[in-house]
């Protein structure tokens, strides 16, 4: 009897494995990315093929120079089940691109004399207590948090559980980081010697902002970045003005991560339609690394201000010196620097090089969304691509877009 049960189980396993293998082999493949595009029509043709295939269902691309927006367009669906098309005004989760706004806020506070990048974190947060690797370790400074060189480990998949539903209370950022910090107090390397990405570091920066301004992190960002730049379609919550342009996050039904989605974000699944799961609104508990929600057109205002060395029209929101510092200084080698490539971590930005000079970039990815923001300082160009699918390879699209003559 045991042999029969074992044999039956084995046959079932073989059948399931055969089905999965067949799906992998015969499942439709996404359109192949072109090696080059000759003009915007070529690029648009490829992007239309991508959204028609459904990876992603929708996206928004905006290109800016010093004078303003030189290109903006939406492709596909912001919310396919709700029949809402994507445009440059479509509102997406920024996820980790929020770190750029947090870094800019710290730069503003240094300009006002409220802190200095080389101040120790404990000067502002008495609860900040970590286990240094040696007695001669450098004390962790604000600068080290900005360029991810503190040695503080990342949260990993735990960050997927630091989310909440519409209507649930937002957490106080200082209280949250004080509560979770003991779990991440064992440093991964000597501070200042290398760089390894960590969301925890930017949670701590949010608490520093709250300490020196005596207001919530979210209110500081609203009053000192979003409002001065006229970013009316961006916030940490969905406002009435944002609702008509809201994108729904999605995830493919057939993907290696799909079996884990019910465990990581099951309560947020709104419905299955077409080849995707579609999600309800998702709010992150830790806003300084990943809390902003907004449109690519709004993000273009921030990028354009950066390209203009801290000015947008008549509004100065960063000094030229601060922009230069974020662009050219405090570059740290990554812990795993790819052989043959120039890849560094700067203040907020990841730093790359091509034949034309530096490239500043930050990506974002979380439940339902994928985003990328890229600046070419020598060309005075900026690119923003937001998509409502975790599987969108935005950097490949931006690589094609940046190859065109704008």
Buried (B, 14 or more C-beta within 10 A) or exposed (E): EEEEEEEEEEEEEEEEEEEEEEEEEEEEEEBEEBEEBEEBEBBBBBBEBBBEBBBBBBBBBBBBBEEEBEBBBBBBBBBBBEEBEBBBBBBBBBBBBBBBBBBBBBBBBBEEEBBEBEBBBBBBBEEBEBEBBEEEBBBBBBBBBBBBBBBBBBBEEEBBEBBBEEEEEBBBBBEBBBEBBEEBBEBBBBBBBBBBBBBBBBBBBBBBBBBBBEEBBBEBBBEBBBEBBEBBBBBBEBEEEBEEBBBBBBBBBEBEEEEEBEEEBEEBBBEEBBBBBBBBBBBBBBBBBBBBBBBBBBBBBBBBBBBBBBBBEEEBBBBEEBBBBBBEEBBBBBBEBEEEEBBBBBBBBBBBEEEEEBBBBBBBBBBBBBBBBBBBBEBBBBBBBBBBBBBBBBBBBBBBBBEBEB
